[in-house]
Amino acid sequence: MGNVMLQCPRNSASEYFNYKNAFSVVLFTLVDANYNFMFVDAEGQGRISDSGVFTNTELYRKTRSKNLMSS
């Protein structure tokens, strides 16, 4: 796994500042058994836990509302 250094997003203060003292964005993906991407979200703030990133995705909202098949 590699790291990519980012500049602080405008007006974000410390929202994207992680425990490694760098700014980061979390790339959250869901793939099927054939490695086809089914869902991608690249908005997660680096300071948030994995479960926190998931609960802030459209995928989570759709699974909770049992409306996963709608666009």
C-alpha positions in Angstrom: 0.0 0.0 0.0 1.4 3.4 -0.9 0.8 6.9 0.3 0.1 10.0 -1.7 0.8 13.4 0.0 -2.0 15.9 -0.3 -2.3 19.6 0.3 -4.9 20.7 2.8 -8.3 21.0 1.0 -9.5 24.7 1.1 -11.5 25.7 4.2 -11.2 22.2 5.7 -9.2 23.2 8.8 -8.1 19.9 10.4 -11.0 17.7 9.0 -8.6 15.8 6.7 -5.6 15.8 9.1 -4.8 12.2 10.2 -2.9 10.6 13.0 0.3 10.5 10.9 0.4 14.3 10.9 -0.6 14.5 7.2 -3.7 15.4 5.2 -5.4 12.4 3.6 -8.6 11.3 1.9 -10.0 7.8 2.3 -10.8 5.8 -0.9 -13.6 3.4 0.0 -14.4 0.7 -2.6 -16.6 -2.3 -2.9 -15.6 -5.0 -5.5 -17.2 -8.3 -6.5 -15.4 -11.7 -6.7 -14.0 -10.8 -10.2 -12.5 -7.5 -8.9 -15.1 -5.4 -10.7 -15.8 -2.1 -8.9 -19.3 -2.0 -7.6 -19.0 1.2 -5.6 -16.4 3.9 -5.1 -16.3 6.8 -2.7 -13.3 9.1 -2.3 -14.6 11.7 0.1 -13.7 10.2 3.5 -11.8 12.4 5.8 -8.5 11.0 6.9 -9.1 11.5 10.5 -12.3 9.4 10.6 -12.3 5.7 11.5 -13.1 3.0 8.9 -16.6 2.5 10.2 -17.1 6.3 10.3 -16.1 6.5 6.6 -18.6 3.8 5.7 -21.5 5.3 7.6 -20.9 8.5 5.6 -21.3 6.9 2.2 -24.3 6.6 -0.2 -23.9 2.8 -0.1 -24.5 2.8 3.7 -27.6 5.0 3.4 -29.0 2.9 0.6 -28.5 -0.4 2.5 -30.1 1.1 5.7 -33.1 2.2 3.7 -33.3 -1.1 1.9 -33.2 0.8 -1.4 -29.9 -0.5 -2.8 -31.1 -1.1 -6.4 -32.1 2.5 -7.1 -29.6 4.9 -8.6 
